[in-house]
Amino acid sequence: GNQVGALLTNTRQAGTADSVSLNFGLGRAADGFIFNIPAIKFLKEQQWTGTDTTVDGALVFSTIQNETVSERARITSTGHLQVSTGYFELTSQPTTKLWLSTNQVQLYAGNLLVFGGYNASNDAVVIGNESGDVNVTLAGGANDKVLYLEGSSGNVGIGTKTPGAKLEVAGNVIIETTGVTDNLLLTSTDTSASSAPDIVMYRNAAVADSDTLGVVEYKGKNGMVPSSTTPLLYNAIYSRIADASNNQSILTLSANKGNGAGAFTHAVNISAIGTNNSATGALLINPASDFQLPQYNLDVDGTAYVSGTMLIGGTTTLSTIANATIDTDKFLVSDSGVVKYRTGAQVLSDIGGAPATGGSYLPLAGGTMTAGAVVTFL
């Protein structure tokens, strides 16, 4: 069983802060004065009554400084360690320490502040030192699982410890926005006239014909199938390589209508045509494929309608203006390449031929001129 080597007892029963201490006495050289120091003390935390829940005690450790005895540490009845000065230091290097004070906690490594927490008026947490160049790493494993702050540059890396910009992310990024404006805002801090923010998509690999350099997609919920949880691709912009040997690129604008296999279509292809290093811009509307190049600066594969004035400053080449057998009140080009005009059921004579009378063109041979079916060219 247990053997009591020494028993220090305080027999008072009515005191609310009764204690018993282990004192040490040390003498002063000047006058031989002996200091009685209660270095270790056991005390009641409250009045002990007949109820067991009131029998609580704490162990107190004290030191003497400038002839004043002060409590330095306390182990409470609940096992909590409390310190009055707030310092926990490494004996061999006191600058490596943990310091606790009112509303503050600081951790130092060789006098370098590596962590600070500040409450009350500050309400802040600081990881690293706010002066000098200190690298800070929040690691979850290997280098691809880190959040890294490079002290010398201020660059931040996610998934990399060698960030080359203020923020470099080695991996995919998902941004969930909460508003409808300025969800991703790029603002240049350069106030010069040539300053403008830009977005660069870089494919870090050799390119070949039909390669894709980058894609911008616009997705939303399916309007025809509202219950669908799969986002529908409504519009997209594709940047691709049309001819790698000549560094010829093509930009495709795509759109969607419907909900079937053919709903998504490439609407416009934009490229450069002509001679290398002196090419001109070209646009193809309704391309047969996303890699079809325009043959002209404006190339329309389908019907074109102009509701206002169209000014043409160069030569116009016509292949087909109207169908020779069904289109009415239109110019047309016959199978032999002759321009004619059809009004109703009548096809008038060749434009450019000699008029029969007074500048009016008669119907073709075998045709019947109806009343008013006269076209006059001034």
Secondary structure, 3 states (H helix, E strand, C coil): CCCCCCCCCCCCCCCCCCEEEEEEEEECCCCCCEEEEEEEEEEECCCCCCCHHHCCEEEEEEEEECCEEEEEEEECCCCCEEECCCEEEECCEEEEEEEEECCEEEEEECCEEEEEEECCCCCEEEECCCCCCCCEEEECCCHHHEEEECCCCCCEEECCCCCCCCEEECCCCCCCCCCCCCCCCCCCCCCCCCCCCCCCCCCCCCCCCCCEEEEEEEEECCCCCCCCCCCEEEEEEEEEEEEHHHCEEEEEEEEECCCCCCCEEEEEEEEEECCCCCCEEEEEECCCCCCCCCCCCEEECCCCCCCCCCCCCCCCCCCCCCCCCCCCCEEEECCCCCEEEEECCEEECCCCCCCCECCEECECCCCCCCCCCCEECC
